[in-house]
């Protein structure tokens, strides 16, 4: 394989690893949020917070020259997964 292509691929692999670890850290925090919400009888989803987060991420994406539509889809996927986890936690405490 060509050396330049190999360097690109190694960089991509490093970035992918960082993304996985960052997502894992994010989900540790959202797990704690879900437990807090369940203990305090708060709903699993917060539409206002979600809208704020999406708007914030779209602006960050735009500033970073990343497609805001893509960033919103990515965040929406994460939010939906977090809500699913929060609903499961809530069901465990009922």
N, C-alpha and C positions, 0 to 999 in steps of 0.2 A: 504494500500500500504506500502511496505517496506520503512523504513526511509531513507536508503542510496539512493534508487532509487528516492525518493522524493527530496532529496538534489541535485542530478544530474539534475533533471528536473527543479528545481528552478534556478540553475545556467544557464541552457540552456535558460530558459525564460528571465533571466536578459541579457544574451548575445544577444538574439534576439531583445530585446527592444533597446539595445545600437546600434545594427546594423541599425534598422529602423530609429532611431534619427540621426545617422551619415549619412545615405543615404538622409534623408530629408535635412540636412544641405548642403550636396554635391549638391543636386539639386537646392537649393536656389542660390548657387554660380554659377552653370552652367546656371541657368535662367538669371542671370545678364550678364554672358558671351554672351548668345544668343542675349540679347537685345543690348549689345555693338556691336556685330558683325553685327546685322541688321542695326543699326544706321550708322555704318562705312562701309557698303557695303562689308563686309567680308563673305566668304563662310561659310555655316553651319558646314562643316566638314573640318578637317585638318589632312590628312593622315600621314604626318610626325609626328605630335604630338601624334596621336593614336599609331603609331609604337613605339615611345619612351615610352609612358605610358605602353604599353603592355610588352615591354622588361623590364622596371623597375619593374612592378608588378610581372612578372615571376621570377625575381631575388629575390624580397622580399619574394615571396612564397617559393622559394627554401630555402632561409635562415631560414624561419620559419618552414621548414619541412612540407609544404603544397604542394599538387600536383600543379605544374605550369600550367598544362593543364586546371585544374579546375579553377584556378585563371584567366587565360586568357579568358575562356568562360564567367566567371562572369563579368569581365571588359568589354568584347565585348558586352554583354547584356546591361550594363549601358551606354556605348558609343553610341550604336545604339538608345537607348531611348533618350539620350541627343541630338543627331543629329535630331531625329524626332521633339523634342521640338524646336530646333533652326530653323528648316525648317518652323514650324508652326508660330513662332515669325516673321520670315522673310516674310512669306505670309501676316501677319497682317499689316506689315509696307509698303508693296508694294502698 
